[in-house]
Amino acid sequence: MPDDLKTRLKIAKSKFKNKNPSDEDNKKSSFGKAFQLSTELVSAVLVATIIGFILDNWFDTKPWLIIIFFFIGVAAGIMNVIRSAKKMQKD
């Protein structure tokens, strides 16, 4: 009986060690995925708008560069969201 227990413990330990840590990443909650996508979109728009604001102050062209970079940020954010969604779907 003790040999059987030792064998079962060895099997359990080997299964535990072989568990792939990336499996945990694949089991993200829906809320986490949605938060990641929304953060990517908002951050791209925010960064581009700030760059436009800085360049507008530098070149004294208010509000044109803010508007242009806002739309560039929206496009970049949408592209990031699409890319991340495809990657999530593939995984």
N, CA, C and O of each residue as an XYZ file, in Angstrom:
364
protein
N       0.804     -1.201      0.000
C       0.000      0.000      0.000
C       0.854      1.276      0.000
O       0.529      2.199     -0.746
N       1.932      1.376      0.800
C       2.747      2.593      0.776
C       3.399      2.834     -0.582
O       3.580      3.985     -0.979
N       3.756      1.765     -1.303
C       4.345      1.947     -2.628
C       3.335      2.566     -3.591
O       3.687      3.393     -4.433
N       2.088      2.158     -3.455
C       1.029      2.708     -4.296
C       0.861      4.205     -4.039
O       0.678      4.988     -4.972
N       0.923      4.584     -2.789
C       0.792      5.992     -2.425
C       1.976      6.799     -2.965
O       1.793      7.906     -3.471
N       3.176      6.252     -2.860
C       4.360      6.935     -3.375
C       4.259      7.128     -4.884
O       4.608      8.187     -5.406
N       3.783      6.108     -5.576
C       3.635      6.197     -7.029
C       2.621      7.271     -7.400
O       2.847      8.063     -8.315
N       1.523      7.292     -6.697
C       0.489      8.286     -6.974
C       0.995      9.699     -6.685
O       0.669     10.636     -7.414
N       1.790      9.855     -5.625
C       2.356     11.166     -5.308
C       3.335     11.615     -6.387
O       3.346     12.788     -6.759
N       4.154     10.701     -6.892
C       5.091     11.047     -7.960
C       4.351     11.493     -9.214
O       4.745     12.460     -9.866
N       3.281     10.785     -9.545
C       2.494     11.139    -10.723
C       1.867     12.522    -10.541
O       1.890     13.346    -11.455
N       1.311     12.767     -9.361
C       0.681     14.063     -9.102
C       1.698     15.201     -9.158
O       1.409     16.268     -9.698
N       2.891     14.974     -8.598
C       3.928     16.004     -8.628
C       4.392     16.294    -10.049
O       4.624     17.447    -10.413
N       4.525     15.248    -10.844
C       4.971     15.467    -12.223
C       3.913     16.215    -13.027
O       4.251     17.048    -13.868
N       2.644     15.928    -12.779
C       1.581     16.670    -13.471
C       1.578     18.128    -13.051
O       1.357     19.019    -13.871
N       1.824     18.365    -11.775
C       1.838     19.742    -11.273
C       3.006     20.521    -11.866
O       2.848     21.687    -12.227
N       4.176     19.893    -11.973
C       5.352     20.556    -12.531
C       5.199     20.800    -14.023
O       5.707     21.798    -14.534
N       4.514     19.919    -14.730
C       4.359     20.036    -16.179
C       3.230     20.965    -16.585
O       3.027     21.225    -17.771
N       2.501     21.460    -15.607
C       1.395     22.361    -15.936
C       1.963     23.610    -16.587
O       2.895     24.224    -16.067
N       1.403     23.978    -17.716
C       1.893     25.111    -18.492
C       1.415     26.415    -17.854
O       0.207     26.612    -17.722
N       2.324     27.314    -17.453
C       1.882     28.568    -16.837
C       1.123     29.474    -17.790
O       0.368     30.338    -17.345
N       1.309     29.294    -19.096
C       0.583     30.142    -20.036
C      -0.896     29.776    -20.092
O      -1.696     30.543    -20.628
N      -1.274     28.624    -19.552
C      -2.693     28.270    -19.495
C      -3.474     29.273    -18.654
O      -4.640     29.554    -18.930
N      -2.826     29.805    -17.634
C      -3.485     30.790    -16.786
C      -3.791     32.060    -17.582
O      -4.841     32.672    -17.388
N      -2.889     32.456    -18.468
C      -3.093     33.654    -19.279
C      -4.241     33.465    -20.261
O      -4.943     34.424    -20.582
N      -4.438     32.254    -20.738
C      -5.489     31.993    -21.715
C      -6.874     32.001    -21.086
O      -7.878     32.051    -21.797
N      -6.936     31.952    -19.764
C      -8.228     31.895    -19.085
C      -8.619     33.236    -18.489
O      -9.216     33.288    -17.413
N      -8.291     34.312    -19.172
C      -8.658     35.639    -18.684
C     -10.176     35.783    -18.678
O     -10.882     35.200    -19.501
N     -10.645     36.560    -17.745
C     -12.080     36.794    -17.689
C     -12.509     37.720    -18.816
O     -11.693     38.444    -19.386
N     -13.768     37.690    -19.123
C     -14.313     38.555    -20.164
C     -14.142     40.024    -19.787
O     -13.885     40.872    -20.641
N     -14.288     40.306    -18.509
C     -14.110     41.684    -18.049
C     -12.674     42.144    -18.273
O     -12.442     43.280    -18.686
N     -11.724     41.276    -18.006
C     -10.324     41.616    -18.206
C     -10.000     41.876    -19.664
O      -9.257     42.803    -19.987
N     -10.561     41.057    -20.546
C     -10.333     41.243    -21.981
C     -10.941     42.556    -22.460
O     -10.316     43.296    -23.220
N     -12.156     42.841    -22.014
C     -12.818     44.087    -22.413
C     -12.060     45.295    -21.872
O     -11.933     46.308    -22.558
N     -11.560     45.191    -20.651
C     -10.803     46.297    -20.060
C      -9.508     46.525    -20.834
O      -9.103     47.668    -21.044
N      -8.865     45.451    -21.256
C      -7.626     45.579    -22.025
C      -7.886     46.265    -23.361
O      -7.139     47.161    -23.753
N      -8.935     45.853    -24.060
C      -9.239     46.448    -25.360
C      -9.610     47.924    -25.225
O      -9.169     48.756    -26.018
N     -10.416     48.240    -24.224
C     -10.815     49.642    -24.056
C      -9.625     50.506    -23.644
O      -9.527     51.662    -24.058
N      -8.734     49.966    -22.845
C      -7.550     50.716    -22.437
C      -6.643     50.997    -23.631
O      -6.083     52.086    -23.751
N      -6.502     50.004    -24.516
C      -5.682     50.208    -25.712
C      -6.256     51.318    -26.593
O      -5.511     52.143    -27.121
N      -7.560     51.335    -26.747
C      -8.194     52.353    -27.581
C      -8.034     53.741    -26.967
O      -7.625     54.684    -27.645
N      -8.354     53.860    -25.699
C      -8.303     55.169    -25.026
C      -6.872     55.688    -24.954
O      -6.638     56.878    -25.164
N      -5.918     54.819    -24.663
C      -4.538     55.287    -24.535
C      -3.985     55.775    -25.870
O      -3.247     56.760    -25.905
N      -4.328     55.104    -26.966
C      -3.851     55.551    -28.277
C      -4.408     56.934    -28.606
O      -3.677     57.799    -29.089
N      -5.686     57.143    -28.349
C      -6.299     58.452    -28.625
C      -5.694     59.520    -27.720
O      -5.412     60.628    -28.176
N      -5.495     59.204    -26.465
C      -4.959     60.173    -25.513
C      -3.529     60.573    -25.859
O      -3.191     61.757    -25.840
N      -2.701     59.604    -26.171
C      -1.298     59.905    -26.503
C      -1.220     60.740    -27.769
O      -0.475     61.719    -27.818
N      -1.974     60.371    -28.787
C      -1.935     61.125    -30.040
C      -2.452     62.551    -29.841
O      -1.900     63.491    -30.413
N      -3.491     62.720    -29.048
C      -4.029     64.052    -28.799
C      -3.029     64.915    -28.028
O      -2.886     66.105    -28.308
N      -2.347     64.321    -27.072
C      -1.332     65.070    -26.323
C      -0.183     65.481    -27.248
O       0.326     66.598    -27.152
N       0.219     64.587    -28.134
C       1.263     64.940    -29.104
C       0.790     66.095    -29.984
O       1.545     67.031    -30.246
N      -0.460     66.026    -30.439
C      -1.011     67.126    -31.239
C      -1.045     68.434    -30.474
O      -0.753     69.490    -31.035
N      -1.397     68.377    -29.203
C      -1.444     69.582    -28.370
C      -0.049     70.187    -28.223
O       0.125     71.400    -28.337
N       0.931     69.341    -27.970
C       2.313     69.835    -27.814
C       2.815     70.455    -29.112
O       3.425     71.524    -29.101
N       2.555     69.780    -30.230
C       3.006     70.316    -31.519
C       2.271     71.607    -31.873
O       2.857     72.517    -32.461
N       0.979     71.687    -31.513
C       0.233     72.924    -31.753
C       0.839     74.089    -30.982
O       0.956     75.195    -31.508
N       1.223     73.839    -29.742
C       1.852     74.907    -28.957
C       3.219     75.266    -29.516
O       3.627     76.427    -29.477
N       3.910     74.293    -30.025
C       5.251     74.510    -30.553
C       5.210     75.301    -31.867
O       5.978     76.244    -32.057
N       4.299     74.900    -32.774
C       4.215     75.554    -34.078
C       3.174     76.669    -34.132
O       3.055     77.353    -35.148
N       2.419     76.858    -33.050
C       1.379     77.888    -32.960
C       0.343     77.718    -34.074
O       0.046     78.661    -34.807
N      -0.198     76.512    -34.189
C      -1.184     76.203    -35.227
C      -2.506     75.727    -34.633
O      -3.225     74.957    -35.270
N      -2.834     76.172    -33.426
C      -4.046     75.685    -32.759
C      -5.248     75.834    -33.657
O      -5.314     76.844    -34.358
N      -6.165     74.969    -33.705
C      -6.355     73.631    -33.148
C      -6.081     72.530    -34.168
O      -6.472     71.383    -33.947
N      -5.428     72.848    -35.266
C      -5.342     71.914    -36.389
C      -4.600     70.628    -36.061
O      -5.079     69.544    -36.394
N      -3.476     70.719    -35.435
C      -2.710     69.504    -35.158
C      -3.384     68.634    -34.090
O      -3.267     67.409    -34.115
N      -4.081     69.273    -33.162
C      -4.837     68.494    -32.176
C      -5.894     67.660    -32.894
O      -6.042     66.469    -32.621
N      -6.613     68.277    -33.793
C      -7.666     67.567    -34.531
C      -7.076     66.443    -35.384
O      -7.583     65.321    -35.388
N      -6.005     66.758    -36.102
C      -5.384     65.752    -36.977
C      -4.868     64.577    -36.156
O      -5.125     63.422    -36.496
N      -4.136     64.864    -35.070
C      -3.584     63.783    -34.267
C      -4.658     63.024    -33.493
O      -4.474     61.848    -33.180
N      -5.777     63.679    -33.180
C      -6.892     62.969    -32.560
C      -7.382     61.856    -33.481
O      -7.563     60.717    -33.052
N      -7.592     62.196    -34.744
C      -8.072     61.179    -35.681
C      -7.015     60.109    -35.974
O      -7.348     58.945    -36.196
N      -5.751     60.507    -35.973
C      -4.689     59.507    -36.114
C      -4.710     58.554    -34.914
O      -4.536     57.347    -35.075
N      -4.922     59.094    -33.723
C      -5.012     58.264    -32.518
C      -6.198     57.323    -32.547
O      -6.096     56.175    -32.116
N      -7.334     57.806    -33.058
C      -8.515     56.944    -33.180
C      -8.219     55.787    -34.133
O      -8.539     54.635    -33.842
N      -7.608     56.105    -35.272
C      -7.279     55.049    -36.238
C      -6.287     54.048    -35.651
O      -6.447     52.839    -35.820
N      -5.268     54.551    -34.965
C      -4.278     53.660    -34.355
C      -4.912     52.806    -33.263
O      -4.601     51.622    -33.137
N      -5.797     53.406    -32.478
C      -6.468     52.657    -31.417
C      -7.349     51.556    -31.967
O      -7.368     50.445    -31.435
N      -8.081     51.857    -33.032
C      -8.947     50.841    -33.642
C      -8.102     49.713    -34.224
O      -8.458     48.540    -34.108
N      -6.991     50.068    -34.847
C      -6.107     49.025    -35.387
C      -5.537     48.150    -34.271
O      -5.435     46.934    -34.433
N      -5.169     48.750    -33.151
C      -4.665     47.974    -32.008
C      -5.732     47.045    -31.459
O      -5.447     45.892    -31.134
N      -6.955     47.537    -31.353
C      -8.045     46.714    -30.832
C      -8.318     45.538    -31.761
O      -8.511     44.414    -31.299
N      -8.336     45.788    -33.063
C      -8.568     44.708    -34.025
C      -7.454     43.670    -33.937
O      -7.719     42.468    -33.941
N      -6.215     44.133    -33.858
C      -5.073     43.218    -33.770
C      -5.151     42.374    -32.487
O      -4.925     41.164    -32.523
N      -5.470     43.015    -31.363
C      -5.565     42.282    -30.096
C      -6.737     41.305    -30.101
O      -6.630     40.196    -29.577
N      -7.855     41.721    -30.694
C      -9.017     40.833    -30.750
C      -8.730     39.599    -31.610
O      -9.144     38.489    -31.274
N      -8.016     39.805    -32.722
C      -7.642     38.655    -33.541
C      -6.714     37.708    -32.787
O      -6.843     36.488    -32.883
N      -5.779     38.285    -32.037
C      -4.868     37.452    -31.259
C      -5.616     36.681    -30.176
O      -5.332     35.507    -29.939
N      -6.565     37.334    -29.524
C      -7.369     36.656    -28.496
C      -8.199     35.534    -29.099
O      -8.352     34.467    -28.504
N      -8.729     35.787    -30.283
C      -9.558     34.785    -30.959
C      -8.714     33.569    -31.354
O      -9.160     32.426    -31.260
N      -7.477     33.847    -31.801
C      -6.594     32.762    -32.225
C      -6.197     31.900    -31.039
O      -6.115     30.677    -31.143
N      -5.947     32.565    -29.889
C      -5.550     31.830    -28.695
C      -6.742     31.091    -28.141
O      -6.624     30.403    -27.126
